[in-house]
Amino acid sequence: MIAITLYNLKNYEEALNCINCSIQNNPEEFKIFLIKSKILRATHKYKDALMSLEDAIKINPLSDDAYNQKCFVLVLMGRLEEALENIETAIKNSPESSVLFNNKGCILHFLGRSVEASLNLDHAIKLSPQISIFQKHKQYLESQQCTSNNYQQILEHLQLLIDINEPIQNIYPIDNYYLEMQDQFNFALDFQIFNLDCK
């Protein structure tokens, strides 16, 4: 898809124009709205990204991916409680996804709910023990006290752990959409913690 190529080249304006044309031609295509939300998120248009994800959810209300992506956008907007609600909906739709439990654990940690965070991180590890980055995240998060002054440093370190330890295909859930999009987006890892806010 041309929009994805443009996205990878960081030509977000053209990518958005292209994806909007795709939506006009295929208004019921669920994946297109997810791609649009990623483009909008990259340009910090979080409210628009949220609207695109709401459109995706209307088309496919049982998608764990759409709720997971919505969670990321809410996190970027500093709306952690709402993000937690959406990650819980994603888990209801896909209760065996280790990624979702890992992400929930990270959000809980930054909300100061460390015991619950640890339980969710442990569950992610139990579901996918072969994904070593989950263990590294848990160890690192448990060694850090989150404050309004240091959360960005914590997140940068988490991203570094991701970049040097795991290829993207070992992190994302086994889902036809992800299998299709992994190579095309070519992210080091669009790990789904992003710019978490501390309270």
C-alpha positions in Angstrom: 0.0 0.0 0.0 1.4 3.4 -1.0 0.2 5.1 2.2 2.4 2.7 4.2 5.4 3.4 2.1 4.9 7.2 2.5 4.4 6.7 6.2 7.7 4.8 6.5 9.4 7.7 4.6 7.8 10.1 7.2 5.8 11.8 4.4 2.8 11.9 6.6 0.8 14.5 4.7 0.9 12.5 1.5 0.3 9.3 3.5 -2.8 10.8 5.0 -4.1 12.0 1.6 -3.5 8.5 0.2 -5.3 6.8 3.1 -8.2 9.1 2.8 -8.6 8.1 -0.8 -8.5 4.5 0.2 -11.3 5.1 2.7 -13.4 6.8 0.1 -13.0 3.7 -2.1 -13.4 1.2 0.7 -15.3 2.8 3.6 -16.0 -0.6 5.3 -12.3 -1.7 5.3 -11.4 -2.0 9.0 -7.6 -2.1 8.5 -7.5 1.3 6.6 -8.8 3.1 9.7 -6.1 1.5 11.8 -3.5 2.7 9.4 -5.0 6.1 9.3 -4.8 6.3 13.1 -1.1 5.4 13.0 -0.5 8.3 10.6 -2.5 10.7 12.6 -0.7 9.6 15.8 2.7 10.2 14.2 1.7 13.8 13.5 0.3 14.2 17.1 -3.3 14.6 15.9 -4.5 12.4 18.7 -8.2 13.5 18.7 -8.4 12.7 15.0 -6.6 9.4 15.6 -9.1 8.5 18.2 -12.0 9.3 15.8 -10.4 7.0 13.2 -10.2 4.2 15.8 -13.8 4.7 16.8 -14.7 4.2 13.1 -12.7 1.0 13.1 -14.4 -0.2 16.2 -17.8 0.4 14.6 -16.8 -1.8 11.8 -15.3 -4.5 14.0 -16.3 -4.2 17.6 -14.6 -7.4 18.6 -11.1 -6.3 17.5 -8.5 -6.4 20.2 -6.2 -4.4 17.9 -8.5 -1.4 17.6 -9.0 -1.2 21.3 -5.3 -1.7 21.9 -4.5 1.1 19.4 -7.1 3.3 21.1 -5.4 2.7 24.4 -2.1 4.0 23.0 -3.7 7.2 21.8 -5.4 7.8 25.1 -2.1 7.2 26.8 -0.4 9.8 24.7 -3.3 12.2 25.6 -2.6 11.5 29.3 -5.9 9.7 29.8 -4.5 6.7 31.5 -7.7 5.5 33.3 -9.5 5.5 29.9 -6.5 3.7 28.4 -6.8 1.1 31.0 -10.5 0.6 30.3 -9.7 0.0 26.6 -6.8 -2.4 27.2 -9.2 -4.4 29.4 -11.7 -4.5 26.5 -9.0 -5.6 24.2 -8.1 -8.4 26.7 -11.8 -9.5 26.8 -11.6 -9.8 23.0 -8.3 -11.6 23.0 -7.7 -13.2 26.5 -4.6 -15.1 25.4 -2.6 -12.1 24.1 0.6 -11.7 26.1 1.2 -8.3 24.6 -2.1 -7.0 26.0 -1.3 -8.2 29.5 2.2 -6.7 29.2 0.8 -3.4 28.1 -1.8 -3.4 30.9 0.9 -4.1 33.4 2.9 -1.1 32.1 -0.1 1.2 32.4 -0.9 0.0 35.9 2.7 0.6 36.9 2.6 4.2 35.8 -0.7 4.6 37.6 1.1 3.6 40.8 -0.7 0.2 41.0 2.4 -1.8 41.3 1.0 -5.1 42.7 -1.6 -5.3 39.9 1.1 -4.3 37.4 3.3 -7.1 38.5 0.5 -9.7 38.3 -0.2 -8.7 34.7 3.4 -8.6 33.7 3.8 -12.1 35.2 0.8 -13.3 33.2 2.3 -12.0 30.0 5.5 -13.9 30.7 3.4 -17.0 31.5 1.5 -16.8 28.2 4.7 -16.2 26.2 7.8 -17.3 28.1 9.8 -17.3 24.9 9.5 -13.5 24.6 12.4 -12.4 26.7 11.7 -8.7 26.5 8.6 -9.2 28.8 10.9 -10.4 31.6 13.3 -7.5 31.0 10.4 -5.0 31.2 9.2 -6.5 34.4 12.6 -6.3 36.0 13.2 -2.8 34.9 9.8 -1.5 35.9 10.1 -3.1 39.3 13.4 -1.4 39.9 12.0 2.1 39.1 9.8 4.4 41.2 7.7 6.4 38.8 7.5 10.1 39.4 6.4 13.1 37.3 10.1 13.9 36.8 11.5 10.5 35.6 8.8 8.7 33.7 10.2 9.8 30.3 13.6 8.4 31.2 11.9 5.1 32.2 10.1 4.9 28.9 13.2 5.7 26.9 15.0 2.9 28.6 12.1 0.5 27.9 12.2 1.4 24.2 16.0 0.8 24.2 15.4 -2.6 25.7 12.9 -3.4 22.9 15.1 -2.1 20.1 18.1 -4.2 21.1 16.4 -7.4 22.2 13.4 -8.4 20.0 12.3 -8.2 16.4 8.8 -7.0 16.0 7.3 -10.4 14.9 8.1 -11.8 18.3 6.1 -9.2 20.1 2.9 -8.7 18.2 0.0 -11.1 18.7 -0.4 -13.7 16.0 -3.1 -12.0 14.1 -3.6 -11.8 10.3 -3.6 -8.0 10.4 -0.3 -7.9 12.3 1.3 -10.6 10.1 0.4 -8.5 7.1 1.5 -5.2 8.6 4.7 -6.1 10.3 6.9 -6.1 7.2 5.2 -3.2 5.7 5.5 -0.8 8.7 9.0 -2.0 9.5 8.9 -0.6 13.0 11.8 -1.5 15.3 8.9 -2.1 17.6 5.8 0.1 17.9 5.6 -1.1 21.4 2.5 -0.1 23.0 3.5 1.9 26.0 4.4 5.2 24.3 4.5 8.3 26.3 2.9 7.1 29.5 2.0 9.8 32.1 2.6 9.3 35.8 0.1 10.4 38.4 
